[in-house]
Amino acid sequence: MLLLRRTLNARIGRTGLPADYVIKLWTAALAGAAAAWAVKLAVPAAHPVVMAALVLTPYGAVFLAATLALRVPEASDAIRRVGRLQS
């Protein structure tokens, strides 16, 4: 990611995201990863597809909850869009 960003900056000018936004996303990702890792350790060995479903579900749920709690605008937008699809 850093190499890609450096190359893009050299070719098209300054790119990137605000530091506070990146910190929020990394915090949410680490929280989700911790939850997923805990599930992986707690669940006995299973078929890879089953294991993926069991591990990725809590990752996604924790990531979404954390981004909502950290007020990442795209998270609430995604919830709104899914709500519109339900109607």
N, C-alpha and C positions, 0 to 999 in steps of 0.2 A: 504494500500500500504506500509506504513512504517513497519507494523508488518511482512508482507510477505518479504520485503527486509531484515529485521533484521534476520529472520529465514533462508533465503537463504544465507546470509553472514556467519551465524554460520555453516551451513552445507557444503557449497561448496567454501567458501572464498569470497573475496570482489566482490560485484556486484554493479551495479548502472550506472548512466549516469552522464556525466559532468554537473556541476551546470549551466553553461551558456546555455546548450542545454535545460535543464529542464525549465529554466526561459523563454526561447523563446517559448516553447510549452505552458506553463501556460499563458503567455501573449496573445498568439494567442487564446487560449481557452477562456480566460476572455473576449477578444474583441468579439469573436463569441457569447458568452453567453449574452453579453450586447445587441448585435444586435437582437438576438433571443427574449430576454425579451421585448425589445421595440416593436417588431412585435406582441408578445403575448398580450401586453397591448393595442396596437392600433387596433387589429382585434376583432370584436365582437365574442361572443361565437359561436362555430361551432362544427360540428361533430369531434370527436377526431382524426380521420384519416386526415381530412382536416386541422385541427389545427396543427397536427404533420408536415404535408407537408409545411404549411405556416411558421412554426417556425424553422424547421430543415434546410430548404433551405438556409435562410440567415446565419444561424450558420455555415453551411458547407462552404458557399462562403466566409464569413469573415475569418473563420479559415484558409482556403486555401490561401487567399490573404495575410493574416498576416504571415503565415509561408513562403510564397514566399518572402515577403518584408524583413523578418528577416533572409533570406537565410538558411532555414532549408533544407538540401540536399534532404531529402525524398520527399519534396513537388515538387521540380523541376523534380525529377525522376518520380513521379506519373504523372505529366503533360506530360512528354516525352512518357511514356508508353501509355497513352490515345491517344496521337497524333499518335503513331505507329499503334494503333488499327483502327484509322480512315483511314489510308492510304491503 
